[in-house]
Amino acid sequence: MSTIENIATVKKIFEAYLENRNLRKTPERFAILEEIYSRNDHFDVESLYIHMKNRKYRVSRATVYNTLEILLACDLVTKHQFGKNMAQFEKSYGYKQHDHIICVDCGKVVEFCDPRIQQIQSMMGELLQFDVTHHSLNLYGACTKLKKEGKCESFSKK
């Protein structure tokens, strides 16, 4: 599915969700949705807000926060807490299950997918008689290769 097709699909899902809950279908909410689905990274609320302001969108921080809450509720966005005080978000519709490895020094987040994790999930669900619906796996460490190259953000700032 292309990015354009994906955005059209998530717009329909979002519109139906808003209608079913008698929530307003504002242009700002849809602009936030489009912005999120045009990205390929993790983001925090403040960086999303600043990015939208820099692109001349007329949105408030409150609108960004409130819209993210709605997008979380309708499963179009996933929220992560990668060991910092600030929550990180990413789009979730139409994207394969993946896990994360996070640098404890600079906060860099790298996504990875290993089919063995799905096998473990299925096996443990059967063994423990659980209907596993999803999982979250975060690994933490230091990006030593980046440090050696002087590209680890916290390392290069020291």
JOLINUR-V584162 format. One record per backbone hydrogen bond with DSSP energy under -0.5 kcal/mol. CO is the residue of the C=O (numbers start at 0). NH is the residue of the N-H. E is the energy in kcal/mol with one decimal. If there is no record, write none. Layout:
# JOLINUR-V584162
CO/NH/E
CO/NH/E
This chain:
# JOLINUR-V584162
1/5/-2.7
2/6/-2.7
3/7/-2.2
4/8/-2.3
5/9/-2.7
6/10/-2.1
7/11/-1.7
8/12/-2.2
9/13/-2.7
10/14/-2.8
11/15/-2.4
12/16/-2.3
13/17/-2.7
14/18/-2.6
15/19/-2.6
16/20/-1.1
17/22/-3.0
18/21/-1.5
23/25/-1.1
25/29/-1.6
26/30/-2.3
27/31/-2.3
28/32/-2.1
29/33/-2.6
30/34/-2.5
31/35/-2.4
32/36/-2.4
33/37/-1.0
34/37/-0.6
35/38/-1.1
42/88/-3.1
43/47/-2.0
44/48/-2.7
45/49/-2.8
46/50/-2.4
47/51/-2.3
48/52/-2.4
49/53/-2.7
50/54/-1.2
51/56/-2.7
52/55/-1.8
56/58/-1.2
59/63/-2.0
60/64/-3.0
61/65/-3.0
62/66/-2.6
63/67/-2.4
64/68/-1.9
65/69/-1.8
66/70/-2.8
67/71/-2.3
68/72/-2.1
69/73/-1.8
70/75/-2.6
70/76/-1.2
71/74/-1.6
75/91/-2.0
75/92/-0.7
77/89/-1.7
79/81/-0.5
79/87/-2.8
87/79/-3.7
88/42/-2.0
89/77/-2.9
91/94/-1.3
98/111/-2.3
99/138/-2.8
100/109/-2.6
101/140/-2.3
102/106/-1.6
107/102/-2.5
109/100/-2.3
111/98/-3.1
113/116/-1.8
113/117/-0.7
114/118/-1.8
115/119/-2.3
116/120/-2.5
117/121/-2.5
118/122/-2.6
119/123/-3.0
120/124/-2.1
121/125/-2.2
122/126/-2.9
123/127/-2.6
124/129/-3.0
125/128/-0.7
129/131/-1.1
136/99/-2.2
138/101/-3.3
140/103/-3.1
141/143/-2.1
142/146/-1.9
143/147/-2.4
144/148/-1.7
145/149/-0.5
145/150/-3.2
145/151/-0.9
146/149/-1.2
150/152/-0.5
151/155/-3.1
152/156/-1.1
153/157/-0.7
154/157/-0.7
